[in-house]
Amino acid sequence: MKRQDFYYELPQELIAQDSLEDRSSSRLLVLDKESGAVSHHGFKEIINYLEPGDCLVINDTKVIPARLIGAKEDTGAKIEVLLLKRKENNIWETLVKPGKKAKRGAKISFGDGLLTGEVVDIVEEGNRLIRFEYEGIFEEILDRLGQMPLPPYITHQLKDKDRYNTVYAEHSGSAAAPTAGLHFTPELLRQIEEKGISIAHVTLHVGLGTFRPVKVDEITEHHMHSEFYQIEEEAARQINEARDSGHRVICVGTTSCRTVESAADETGHLRACSGWTEIFIYPGYQFKVLDGLITNFHLPESTLIMLVSALAGREHVLAAYEEAVRERYRFFSFGDAMLII
């Protein structure tokens, strides 16, 4: 299967640059995964497609302000550091620009010395391991100095950091938001629970590898970066209970989908566990847990559009995307939503 099989034309003006004031006022395209039929709604109408006994799976990871702007201590040259993974103690795997200025031993100062870092190693993909030194609590310093790591296609300044987190974000550690969850409000979640739908919280810390472009022509040769996930006993119970009683498991976002599919046994059952996943889902994949998916509109030729094509079929997905373009839906992270069911 070729990368270009997942290409579609997208006018630049349809890429959403800002979040909506009311998160749940976005639009919703509903795609029937069997027939390919589409219909158009407001996101609040999602509740009409959820039935008592269903289980909604949400990813409660929290994006940290992981983008730091610093200066080399010896030359004063500007350096941008993006925190990717905490490795041990105060050592983080990072993406550094420009990389040529960040050789081993290079020292970087942030916030006039409030935070300092030293490049201790260069690893896969040219990422740098940086050991940080500071006084106080790292998360508080990061909140003061860091910026939210918005995708490169968003060029507007983010005025409120909370807008790039879901209302249920709890466990810090992501370099990107699980954006399908951005549409939910506390009120909508309350209405969903009152209808008899259980909401299971799982955690997958989203790394930039999820959004790394597929550069190989043959998609099976693409390698996904690993991401940490965790499923607590209560969430496993809720998901198993829905499946065993003949109800549906509907994931909010590709990250929730990848979490449950990574952790499930061959019968589609889950247990409390944690680990690292490199799962790459593309057409031909047999889902073990997932019945439906709430997701945003994804970049052409991305692993994410390949995942939704595995669920609904490539032809159905591309036809739905063409319809969304014609109907002037808003695309990508701050854009509108799709329900595949």
N, C-alpha and C positions, 0 to 999 in steps of 0.2 A: 504494500500500500504506500502510495507516494504522498509526500508533504503537500504538493500542489493540489491534491484531491480535496483539500480542506480550505482552499482559497475562496474568498468572495470579495466583491468590490464594496468599499465603504467610503462614502464622502466624509472628508475630514470634519465638516461642521456637525456631524452626528455624534462625535466623541464628546461625551459629557465632561465639562470642565469643573462643575460645582455640584455639591450635593443639594437636594431640594430641602426647603425649609421644613416641610412636613415629610418625614422619611417615607411614610406609607402612601403618599400621594403619587408615587411613580406609577407607570403603566405596567400592565401584565399581559404578556402573550401566552396563551395556553396552547400547548402542542400535544395532540394525541399521538403517542408513540407508535401505536399500531396502524392507524389510518393516515397519519400525517396532517389531519385536519387542524386548522388553527382558529382561534377566536381571540378577541381583544377585550381587555377589561382594565379596571383600576386595581392596584395591588391589594387594597383592602378586601376585594372580592375573593382573595385566596382562601378565606375561611369557608366559602361555599364549595370548595373542592376537597376539603378535609372532612373526614367522617369520624364519628365517635369510635374510639378503639384504635384509630391510627396512631402512629408514633412519629412525631416530628423531631429530627435529629439536628441539633445546632452545635456549631463550633464556638466555644466560649473563650478562645484565645484573645489576647489583647495586644494590639500593635504598640510597640514602644517607639519613642521619638529617636530612632536609631541613626539618623543622619547627622553627623558632626562635622563642622567646619573648623579646621585648625591650621596651625602654621608650623613648619619645620623650625626647631629651636635654633639650628645653626644658620639658616639662610633667611628665615621668615617667609619662605615660599608657601603659598596657600595649598592646603591638602584637604580633600573631602574623604571622610571615612564613613562607611556604612556597616553597622554591626549586623552580622548574620547569625552567628551561633556562639553561645557562651560555652567554652571548652572546659575550663577548670579555673577555680579561684577567680582571678581577675584577667584571665586571658580569653580574648574573643577572636573568632575567625571573622575577618572583615573584608570588604571590598574597598580598595583604595584608589582614588583618582587624583593626580596622575600616578600610576604605579611605579614609573621609573624613578620617582623621587622618594620612594619608600623601600629602600634597600634594608637588609638586616642591620640592626643597630640604629636605624634612624629614629630620632626622638621628635615627638609632635606635642605641641601645647594647644590646649583648648580653653577658651574663656579666660585668657590671661593667666594661665597656670592653675586654674581651679581643677583641671583634669589634665594629666599628662599620659602619654603612651609611648611605648618603645616597640618597634617591629622586631619580633624574636624569631620569626620563621616565614618562609614563603611556601605555600602548599598548593593543592590542586587548583587549576584554573587561574593561577597567579594570585589567589587570595592571600592576604597577610594575616598572620597571627600577631596580635598586639597585646602586650601586657600593660594594663592601666594602673596608674597610681593616683590616689586622691585621699582627701580627708572627709569623713562623713559617710553618707549612704549613697551608693552608686546611682540608684534609681532616682533619687532626688536631684542629684547633679545632672543626670541625663534629662530630666524633665525641664531643668533650667536652660541647658545648653543645646539640647537636641531638637531636631526638626522631624516631622513625620516623613517617612520615606515614600513619597507619592510616586506612582509610576511615571515614566518619562513622557507619556502622552498627555498628562495633566500639567498644563503650563501655568494655571492660575495659582495664586498664593492661597494656602489653606488658613483661614482666619481662626478657626476653632478646631483644636486637635481632636476633640471628641467626635467630630463629624466623620473621621476616618476610623472609628471604632463602632462596633455594634453596641446596642443598649445593654446587652448581656455580657459584654467582654469582661473577663475576670482574671485569667491567668496570663501574665505578661510574658512575651517571648517571640512575637511575630515581627517580621520585617515587612509584611504586607497584610492587608485586611482580608478576612473572608467576606467578600463584598456582597454576596447574596443576602447576608444577614442585615445589611445596612437598611433594608426596607422596613424592618419590624420596629414597632413602637411598643412600650410597656402595655398600652391599652389593647393593641391588637393581640399580643401574646396572652393577655388575660382572657380575652374573648375566646381564643382558641382553646385554652385550658377549660374554660367554662362549658365548652361544647363537648367535652369528654375526650379530647385529644391529649395524649401525654407528650411532654417535651423532654427529650433526653439530651443532657449536656455531655459532649465529648470535647477533647482538646487536641488540636493539631497546630503546632507553631509553624506558620506559613513562612517558608523561605523564598528567596528570589528565584530559586531553581524551578519552582512551579511555573514561573512566567518566563523562564529562559527560552528564547526562540529555538524552534527545531531547525537545525542547520543542515542536517543530512537529508538526502532525497528520499531514502527508504526509512520510513518512520520507525520501524522496528530496531533500527540502529541507534536511535536516540536514547540517551541515558539520563534518567531523572536524578536530581540531587536528593539526598535523604532528609527527611523531616521528622521531628519528634512528635509522637502522639501518646495520648493517655485516655483510657476508658475506665471509669469508676464502676463499682459493682451495681449501683443503682441504675446507671444508664444501660448497662448490659442487661439487667433484669427487664427494664422497660421495653427495650428493643426485642428481646426474646419473647416476651409476653405478647407483644403485638403480632409477631410472626406466628407463634403457636396458636393464637386464637383466630387466625385467618385474616387479620387486618394488615394494613400496609405500613411500610417503613418509608417515610419521605424525608430525604436529606435536604437541608438548607445549605447549598453550596457544594462545589466540587471537593472542598477540603473535608467536609463531613462525610461525603461519599467515600473518599479515599481512605479515611480513618476506619470506617466500619468494614469496608471491603478488605483492608489490610489485616484486620484483627479477627475476622470471622473464620470459623472452621469450615470444613467441607459441607456441613449441613446448614450453614448460614447462621449458626449460633455464636454468641459472643460471651466472653468472660472478662472480668476485670483484668486489665493488662496495660503495659506501656512498652514503647519501643521505638524503633526508627523504621520508616517506610520509604521505599523507592518505587512504589507501585505506579505503573504507567498503564492507564486504561484507554484502549482504542478499539475500533470495531472488531468484533469477534470475541471480545471478552464476555464471559458469562457471569452476570451479577449474582452474588450469593445472598445479599441482604436487601439491597435497594429495590424499591418498587417505583418510586417517583422522585423527581429532583426539582428544587427551586434554585434557579441560577440566573446569572446576568448574561449579557451578550459578550462573547469572547473574541479575542483577536484572531484574524485569519491565520491559518496554518499553525495555531498554538496547540499545546497538549490539552488545553481545556476544551476547545471545540472538538477535538478528537474524542475526549471523554463523553461529551453529550451525544456525539454521533454513535458511540457504542451503545447508548441507551435507546435512542430513537431512530437510528439509521441515518447514514450520511445524507442521503437524498432528502429525507424529511427535514433534517436540520438545516441544510443549505436552502431549501425552499422556504422554510420559516424565517431564516435570516433575510432572504430577499424580500419577503413580505414586510419584515420589520423595517428594512431600509425604505421601502415604498411608503410605509405608514409613518416614517420619520420618528421612529423610536430613538431613544438616547442610548448610546453604547458604552460598554466597558465599566470601570469601577464605580463611578457615580451615576451610571445609567439606569435604564429600566430593567425589568425582570422577565423571566420566562419560567413557566411551570410545565414540566414534561411529565405526563402521567398516563 
